[in-house]
Amino acid sequence: MALVGIAFSLGFIVGPLIGAGFAVWGKNKANDWFIYPALFAFLLSISDLMFFAYAFRETLPKEKRAANIWTSLQGARGLVDLRQLFQFKAINLKPFEHRQLQQLGIIYFVYMFIYSGLEFTLTFLTHHVFHYTSMQQGWMFFAIGLIMAILQGGYVRRLPPNKVKPTAILGLSLIIPSFVFVAIARNIWVLCIGLFLFAVSTAMCVTCMTTMVAVYGSPKEKGTVMGIFRSLGALARAVGPIVACIAFWSLGSTFTYLIGATALIWPAYTLKTKV
């Protein structure tokens, strides 16, 4: 799981810089310059698919595969029902373990909902409060990604099993003051403190919570468990930025980030006391 986190951090380092580079390059170009970053992203996606198809093999034996795509779609219908997703109904566990898994799923969803929304509005905040250019924002995300990569490669991936939950709690706790500092920042040093705590927290939370979830279910159910868990994260990432943007432009950055920081007390407290 730490290797996945490291890969995410490396993408966090390179991706924003590429985007910022395109933004700077496009300043003196014609009105349709935005086609080129979109085309670049499209080609990267195609390359990723081609690499995946070439480098990985299907592990499910032919005799166990679905007869046709419609059979697979019917079987997956229950996995896209939101009520069943949050309840992990597709997994057969003991009642106590099932409740624990459900709690982890809700904690992860709430965390990602708030986190992704506030992360999405960081560029708005730095532009309007600190007048950051696109390139400065790119370097900001580069620094965040670099801190994440160092922590995940040097610390998180070496965690023994008994330290995973305490580290997840620490990460969820650090994100609270992180957003408070960002909310009240009116000079660059206060912002840097908030962003540093943000990077440290991000390096811990998702990787550790994913590791905690991975212990549930039989070997045959691991893929379903992880698929549902990641689906909850994807749903949060889809909805969170919309809500955060509405709050940002309606209430302002200070109130939005303070409300988010206050709401993030619940995931940290619940993970510590209920799981």
Secondary structure, 3 states (H helix, E strand, C coil): CHHHHHHHHHHHHHHHHHHHHHHHHHHHCCCCCCHHHHHHHHHHHHHHHHHHHHHCCCCCCHHHCCCCHHHHHHHHHHHHCHHHHHHCCCCCCCHHHHHHHHHHHHHHHHHHHHHHHHHHCHHHHHHHHHCCCHHHHHHHHHHHHHHHHHHHHHCHHHCCHHHHHHHHHHHHHHHHHHHHHHHHCCCHHHHHHHHHHHHHHHHHHHHHHHHHHCCCCCHHHHHHHHHHHHHHHHHHHHHHHHHHHHHHHHHCHHHHHHHHHHHCHHHHHHHHHHC
